[in-house]
Amino acid sequence: MFSSKSFFHYIKKSPTSLHAAAASTDIVAGKGAVALRPEEPWSLEAGKIYHLQKRGLFAAFRPGKLPPWETGIALCAAHTDSPSLKLKFESGTRTSPFLRVPVELYGGAIVSSWLDRELSCSGLVVSADSNRLFTTDEPVAIIPNLAIHLNPKVNDGYAYQVQDELQALFPGIASLRELVSKHSGLPGDDILAADLFLHDHIAPSELGGVMVSERIDNLASCYAALSAFLDASALGAGWTMVLFSDAEEVGSTIDSGADSALPINLLRRIVAVSGGGEEEFQRTLARSFLVSADGAHAVHPNFSSKHDPDFAPRIGGGPVVKMNALYRYATNAESAGIFISLCNEAGISYQRLIGRSDMKSGSTVGSILSAALSINTVDVGIPMLAMHSIRECASFEDLEALYRVLLLFFRKAEEQ
């Protein structure tokens, strides 16, 4: 059932991109989906759900009764990662009672929001025999501010020095290896390497219909897209797919990112397994449509001048169609019209976002995938406040509206 409670459960299961991909895999596996492995031969059957995972990337698709070059593929893309602080494994100095561990900034985090709060740690630990995800079920670290008496300019736009001033303090442990061993179950001497991220320990909450949580950008889009994909269960002619890539916040240029060969190789292989060649592959791309779903900047009541007043989405106003003259968003008039028509048919209010002409726009995986695949694309998302803070704000009403539009998108594709 699509609800804020189930979304919050998805968030708590997904403290990192690796966990988000694994949580998505668990959801579709519970629906009887068939796992695909790149190194093994594939065989596809209409109506079944197939999925694959590569670290922080997750993809799932449902073949239709007709080959993909006759219908195209209705595709929704999002990303699994969020700005964070990544710990330097095998690092740390003892300053009793703390272990001080330096961090690297992952993506464009609002750094000040990470200070003075209880932080948990999650990630991937690697031994000679296994790769294992883990998460601490308790807060384990804090990054305290320096008292205002010792830093009187802290409220004047203070810039934190990342290497020294943002070191995480872990009380009561001797090393990160000890912490990882305790929570992963692997003996400390067996650990060869680890990717470790800090994240908020506080559970998501809802204030008068407004959700407050870590990683709403972009787990909200993943949750809405995956729910809609699964709920559009009719066995029709068309093909549907969700693709959640990793590393969007740092450029997407890894082997599980949108700017890798994986998306185009996946589509090419689907066509090949379905009996098509290069001609059929090109026909598939030409008939396909991509919805790129990522958070959109809602107008902030205290900073309304940061928006063009004619394009100022508000919390609770519905999904946002995002446009930019430099195509930082992939939306064009034709793709916008397709999405707006879906909103109208579903009875959903929509909003538009075009940034101020004197400010740079954000970006998404939409432009990357649209260019690589040559698929017509619309960039959309739910309006948010405090994007890239450790605690972000968005409306569940908007998330449910996005789900309903994507549900119609997938159903119309399947019913061709």
Secondary structure, 3 states (H helix, E strand, C coil): CCCHHHHHHHHHCCCCHHHHHHHHHHHHHCCCCEECCCCCCCCCCCCCCEEEEECCEEEEEECCCCCHHHHCEEEEEEECCCCEEEECCCCCEEECCEEEECEEEECCCCHHHHCCCCEEEEEEEEECCCEEEEECCCCCEECCCCCCCCCCCCCCCCCCCHHHHCCEEEECCCCHHHHHHHHHCCCHHHEEEEEEEEEECCCCEEECCEEEECCHHHHHHHHHHHHHHHHCCCCCCCEEEEEEEECHHHCCCCCCECCCCHHHHHHHHHHHHCCCCHHHHHHHHHHCEEEEECCEECCCCCCHHHCCCCCCCCCCCCCEEEECCCCCCCCCHHHHHHHHHHHHHHCCCCEEEECCCCCCCCCCHHHHHHHHHCCEEEEEECEEECCCCCCEEEEHHHHHHHHHHHHHHHHHHHCC
